Amino acid sequence: MGLDNSAIELRDLKVFGEHDQCLIDVEKLKLSSSTFNVICGPSGAGKSTLLFALAGLAEKRTGEVLWRGQNILGLSDKQIREFRRQHVGFLFQDFLLFDELNTSQNISLGAGYQSPQRRQEIAANTKRLLDIFGLSSREKHSARHLSGGERQRTAIARALVNNPDVVLADEPTASLDQSNAQLLISYLRRLAHQQGKLVVLISHDPAVQEKADRIIQIENGLIVAGN
């Protein structure tokens, strides 16, 4: 079941770093399903911290992160992990692939924690995403032998393989050539507009930003536009 229209809402959220430095301070931010959102801002502004906070990954924080009206920051760590597994696809900037596994195994890595029926669905989704992102010929290749662009496409496919309600991506086109970047953005927009997903990504690319339904600009830990 997908998230309702008000998929995520942040209320009085603050995230702290070392020495209790405030990294982001968001009084209110509401994100709706069926939308394609881009976070932008200068280096060190707090973009990745905001993305992590949306997934409940920020460790030192106060305030609320509401998903379908439930404050996930009030859940146990185990409950938050289960919620992310069921609902969130996250693409990290450094990909986090396992070099000893092949492309297909990296994409379907989470299948072992699913029911037999879901494992079958993930296997089918893996095949489909390998084809969509031009990785079918590299299916059995070890991740250590993939190019930077192939590694990024593999990480993207892994984030999408569980058919998540929410897709969060940190610079998803950074290592892609123009053709593959356009393919990815078109695909993510279809997920939002045709399948009702909430897509939030960080990007400095003007070509990506112009495709956004909403641009959220952050500076010095504060949202200065798009709120």
N, C-alpha and C positions, 0 to 999 in steps of 0.2 A: 504494500500500500504506500502510495506516495505521501509526501508531506503536504499539509494544507498550505493555503496561499501565503500565510505569514510563516515561512519556514524557520527562520532564525531571527531572534531579536536579542540584542545586547543592551543591558541596562546598567549604567554606572560601573562599567567594567574598567578596572585598572590591572595592568600586568607589570610585575616588578622584576628587575634583574639583580645583578650583583650590587651589594651595598644598598639594597632597597631603592635603587634608581627606578623611577616610573618610566616604563618603556612605551606604553600606550595608555591613553585616558579617553574612553569613549562613553559619553553620557547616554547616548541612545543611537542604535542603528538597527534597522529592520530590513531584512532581505526576503524577497518573495520567491516562491517556486516559479518555474517557467520563465526565468530571467537569466540573462548572460551578463555577468558583472565583472568589471576590471578594476583592480586596485593599483594605483600608481603613486609615485612620489620619489623623492631623492633617496640615495643610498643611506641606510641607517635611520630612516624615518619611522620604521615600525611596521612595515608592510607584512613581512613574514611573521612577526609576532601577532599581528591581527589575524592572519590566516590560521595560525596555530590555535589562537583563542577560539575561533569559530568551531574548531574541531574538538575543543575541550582539552587541548594538549598543553596549554600554558600551565606551569606549575605554581608559581607564586602570583595569585590573583585575588581580587575582591570584586564583588558585583555579581551579575547574573548573565548566563548564556542560556537563553530559552530556545528550545527546539520543540515545536508544536505545543508551546505553553509550559513545558517542563524545564526547570532549571537543572541542566545536566551537571553543573558544578556542585550540586547537592547530592549527586550519586557517588557510590563507591568507585574506586579505580576499576574494579572488575566490571561494574555495570557500565561505566563510560566506555571501556574497551569493547564490550558487547554491542553497545549502541553504535559505535563507529564501524564495527565489523558488519553490522546489518544495514547501515544507512549511508555511510560516508566512503567516498573514494578520494584518497589524498595522494597527490603527486609531489614528492619532495624534490627540492632543487638538486640534490646530489644523487637522485635516482634510487640508491640503496638496493641495487641488484646483488644477487649472490653469484659470484663468478664461477663457482663450481657447478651451477645449474645451467641448463640450456634455456633458450628463449621461452619455449612453451612452459617449462617448469616454473620459471620466474613469474610468468603471467598468472598461472593458476595456483600460486603458492598457498593461498588461503583456503583452497578447496578441502584440505585435510581437516579443517575445523567445522565443516558443514555436514548436513545430512546427506544421505546417498542421493536423494533427488536433486539437491542443490549442487552436489558434485557433478552430476550429469549435465546440469544447466551450465555450470562454469566451464566444463570441458567443451561444450558446444560454443559458448561465448568466446573461449580462447581461440578456437579455430576461426571464428568469424572476425575477431579483432586482428589476428595474424594477417588475414587477407586484407582487411580494411587499411591497415597501416603498412602494407607492403613487406611483411616479415615472414611470409610463408616459406620462402626459400632458406630462411635462417632459423627455422623452427627448432632444429636439433643442434644448433651451434651453441657452444658455451658462451656465456655472457662476456667472458674475458676477451673473446675474439670478435665482438661487435664493435662497430664504429660508434662515435659519440652520438650521432643522430639515431642510430639503431638502438642504442641503449636508452635514449630518451623515449623513443616510440614504444619500446618494451615496457618501460616504467609507466607510460601513459595507459597502455593496454591493461596492465595490472591494476591500475586505479579504477578502471572501468569494468573489469571482468565480472564483478559481483552485481552489476546493474544497480549502482547506488542511487539513492534519492538526491544526494548532494555530492557535487564534484568540486574539490578544492585543489588548485594547482599553482605551484610556485614557479614562475617563469617557464611554462611548458613548451614554448617555442624557441628557447635560447640556443639549443644545439641543432635545430632543424634548418634545412634549406628552405627557400621560399615556397617551393611546391608543397613540401610536407607540412610546413607551417600553415599554409592556406587550407590544406586538407583537414588538419586537426581542428582549426578554428571553425570551419564549416560544420564539422562533425559535432563539436561541442555546442554550437548554436542550435543544431537540430535536436540534440538531446534536451536543451532547454525549451525550445519553442514547440517541438512536436511531441515530446515525451514528458513534459512537465517537470524536468529536473531543475534544481538550483545549481547554477555553475558560477563559481567565484574564482578568479585567477589573478595573479600578479603579472603585469607585463609593462615594459617600457616601450614596446613596439607601437608606433602610431597606427600601423596597419591593423593591429589587434584592437587597439582602443577605439578605432572608428567603427568597429563592428559591435561594440558594447551597447547593451540597453541602458547601462548606467556605469559611470566612471566615479569611483570613490578615491579621492585624492587625500593622501595623508602626509603630514609634515610635523616633525618633532613630536610624534606620538599622538597627534590630534587630527581628526578628520576635518579638513578645511573646505571640502567641496564634495557634493554627491550624497550628503546625508539627508 
